[in-house]
Amino acid sequence: MIDCDKILEIAERELSGTDMFTVSCKCSPMNEVELLIDSDTHVTIERCAELSRKIEAEFDREVEDFSLTVASAGIGSELKNIRQYRKLIGSSVEVLLLSGIKILAKLDAVTEEGITISYEEKQTVEGKKRKVLVNVERTYSFDEIKYTKEYLDFK
């Protein structure tokens, strides 16, 4: 079976010194490899193809045959890397907590421990008959979060 660690090592070496970075690498028992990369700016299909050729050049297909797909981590995909979180500061995100609560919010800050988000929430305010929209800012550790995704509102 092909070694994902070796593929990650080659990819990180090739991407060093650029604004691009690896997100994940998955290898199936059928030697189908999927390498996801991202960038602080954008990822082009040409850059994915170039990286794929450089990785394939490091392996001997006569010894072990495999299928390699190099792709960009898409807009709807889960954030896995702290660098991906930092790229989205100021943007809308969808956060699913381990408790099952889903929050649509603005990503305000990212630390090594977690994230700070802000959103509007209806709360009871003293002196008011009805609940009022209040701007809420909360911090969650990565241990409390099941996933975070970039959120695009098409309204």
C-alpha positions as CSV (number, residue, x, y, z in Angstrom):
1,M,0.0,0.0,0.0
2,I,1.2,3.5,-0.9
3,D,2.4,5.6,2.1
4,C,0.4,8.8,2.7
5,D,3.2,10.2,4.9
6,K,5.6,10.0,2.1
7,I,3.2,11.8,-0.2
8,L,2.6,14.5,2.4
9,E,6.4,14.9,2.8
10,I,6.9,15.4,-0.9
11,A,3.9,17.8,-1.2
12,E,5.1,19.9,1.7
13,R,8.6,20.0,0.3
14,E,7.2,21.2,-3.1
15,L,4.8,23.7,-1.5
16,S,7.4,25.2,0.9
17,G,8.1,28.9,0.1
18,T,4.7,29.4,-1.5
19,D,1.4,30.5,0.0
20,M,0.1,26.9,-0.5
21,F,-0.1,24.1,2.1
22,T,-1.4,20.6,2.5
23,V,-4.7,19.9,4.2
24,S,-5.0,16.2,4.2
25,C,-4.1,13.0,2.4
26,K,-6.2,9.8,2.2
27,C,-5.1,6.5,0.9
28,S,-7.6,3.7,0.2
29,P,-6.7,0.0,0.2
30,M,-7.0,0.1,-3.6
31,N,-4.1,2.6,-3.7
32,E,-6.4,5.5,-4.6
33,V,-4.7,8.6,-3.1
34,E,-6.5,11.9,-2.6
35,L,-4.3,14.9,-1.6
36,L,-6.1,18.1,-0.6
37,I,-4.2,21.4,-0.7
38,D,-5.2,25.0,0.1
39,S,-3.7,28.4,-0.2
40,D,-3.8,31.8,1.5
41,T,-5.0,33.2,-1.8
42,H,-6.2,30.7,-4.4
43,V,-5.4,27.3,-5.9
44,T,-5.3,26.8,-9.6
45,I,-5.9,23.6,-11.5
46,E,-2.5,24.1,-13.2
47,R,-0.8,24.1,-9.7
48,C,-2.6,20.9,-8.7
49,A,-1.5,19.2,-12.0
50,E,2.1,20.4,-11.5
51,L,2.2,19.1,-7.9
52,S,0.6,15.8,-9.0
53,R,3.4,15.3,-11.7
54,K,6.1,16.0,-9.1
55,I,4.7,13.5,-6.6
56,E,4.3,10.8,-9.3
57,A,7.9,11.3,-10.4
58,E,9.0,10.2,-6.9
59,F,7.4,6.8,-7.2
60,D,8.1,3.8,-9.5
61,R,4.8,2.7,-11.1
62,E,6.4,-0.7,-11.9
63,V,6.8,-1.4,-8.2
64,E,3.4,-0.1,-7.0
65,D,0.6,1.2,-9.1
66,F,-1.6,3.9,-7.7
67,S,-4.1,6.6,-8.6
68,L,-3.3,10.1,-7.4
69,T,-5.8,13.0,-7.2
70,V,-4.5,16.4,-6.1
71,A,-7.3,18.9,-5.5
72,S,-8.1,22.1,-3.7
73,A,-10.1,21.9,-0.4
74,G,-13.4,23.2,-1.7
75,I,-15.6,25.9,-0.2
76,G,-18.0,23.5,1.4
77,S,-15.3,21.3,2.9
78,E,-14.5,21.1,6.6
79,L,-11.6,23.2,7.9
80,K,-8.8,20.9,9.1
81,N,-5.9,23.2,9.4
82,I,-5.4,26.3,11.6
83,R,-4.1,28.1,8.5
84,Q,-7.5,27.6,6.8
85,Y,-9.2,29.1,9.9
86,R,-6.9,32.2,9.8
87,K,-7.7,32.7,6.1
88,L,-11.4,33.0,6.9
89,I,-11.2,35.6,9.8
90,G,-13.9,38.1,9.1
91,S,-15.9,35.7,6.9
92,S,-19.1,33.8,7.6
93,V,-18.7,30.2,8.9
94,E,-21.0,27.3,9.9
95,V,-19.9,25.7,13.1
96,L,-21.4,22.4,14.4
97,L,-20.7,21.8,18.0
98,L,-20.3,18.3,19.5
99,S,-23.5,19.1,21.4
100,G,-25.4,19.2,18.1
101,I,-25.9,22.9,18.0
102,K,-25.2,24.5,14.6
103,I,-24.2,28.2,14.5
104,L,-23.9,30.5,11.5
105,A,-21.6,33.3,12.6
106,K,-18.7,35.6,11.7
107,L,-15.2,34.2,12.5
108,D,-13.6,36.9,14.6
109,A,-10.4,35.3,15.9
110,V,-8.4,32.0,15.9
111,T,-5.9,30.8,18.4
112,E,-4.1,27.5,18.8
113,E,-6.8,26.5,21.3
114,G,-10.0,27.5,19.5
115,I,-12.0,30.2,17.7
116,T,-14.0,33.3,18.6
117,I,-17.2,33.9,16.7
118,S,-20.0,36.5,16.7
119,Y,-23.6,36.2,15.7
120,E,-27.1,37.6,16.5
121,E,-29.3,35.7,19.0
122,K,-32.7,36.4,20.3
123,Q,-32.5,36.9,24.1
124,T,-34.9,38.1,26.8
125,V,-34.0,41.6,27.8
126,E,-35.3,43.1,31.1
127,G,-38.0,45.6,30.5
128,K,-39.0,44.2,27.0
129,K,-42.0,42.0,26.4
130,R,-40.5,40.2,23.4
131,K,-37.1,38.7,22.8
132,V,-34.6,41.1,21.2
133,L,-31.8,40.4,18.8
134,V,-28.5,40.8,20.7
135,N,-25.0,40.6,19.2
136,V,-23.2,37.7,21.0
137,E,-19.5,36.9,20.9
138,R,-18.5,33.4,22.0
139,T,-15.2,31.4,22.2
140,Y,-15.1,27.7,21.6
141,S,-12.2,25.3,22.0
142,F,-11.5,23.0,19.1
143,D,-12.4,20.1,21.5
144,E,-16.0,21.4,21.5
145,I,-16.3,21.7,17.7
146,K,-17.3,18.8,15.4
147,Y,-16.7,20.8,12.2
148,T,-16.4,24.3,10.8
149,K,-17.1,25.2,7.2
150,E,-17.0,28.4,5.2
151,Y,-20.6,29.6,4.7
152,L,-21.8,31.2,1.6
153,D,-25.2,33.0,1.7
154,F,-26.8,32.9,-1.7
155,K,-29.7,35.2,-0.8
